[in-house]
Amino acid sequence: MGTTIRNGIHADATRMNIHDLVRELNENVGATVVQSMAGVKDRTSPFKWAKPNGPEPRPEVEARLRLGYRVWKTLAMAEGKHVALAWMMGANPRLDEELPVLYIQHQRTREVIGAAEAFVNDSHAA
């Protein structure tokens, strides 16, 4: 994945209105995955956040959601949304056989972005 694409995904994740970002995630990975990446207990939160006039997530939750969007978008652009979802919810050898969505939840940015880019580039994570 080229630097221009990587930077564009980062810029989109940073600039995008949080309600629009959550709505796009809900539509593509589902509210249950959004709830998991956000690390919240309330199953209705992703639906509330997706409403244009709904509540905004707490800052640390918003950071997780923006990271999750970056990971999902990186994978979806290269591999399609179904592969992106399977990758996010499957045990990953580059992440010690843990689920990438848990790395998102714990904001282990370098590891999860590196693993996603390595998958897209079909190479080993640095």
Phi, psi and omega in degrees: 000130183285159180299322181297316179294314180302313180294325178294318177296317179298315180298317178299314181296328181280319186274335187297137174303134186299325179294318178293319180298313180295320179300317179295318177297314179304317182291332187255328179243346179095150183296328180295319177292320178298316177300316180296313181294328180286336180073036179245155182272331184285114182292343181271349183306313181302326178289320179295315180297331184284343179288135181306325180251018181283176179292157175262144178292157175302155184306318181291328177288319177300320179298319178295317180296320179293322175296315178301320177297315180302314181297310182301313183296320177304313182286317184295322180296324184268326190240349184097158187290331180289318176294320179301314179295316179299320179296315183294330186255005181252150175304137188236122181296334178282350181238040179054037179063020175270165177281131177305326180299331177286327175295324176295313181303323181268009179052045175270069191303306185303315183293313186286322175294317178300317179293320179295315180292324177296320178297313181297319181274356181055048180224178178274139178295144180286000000 
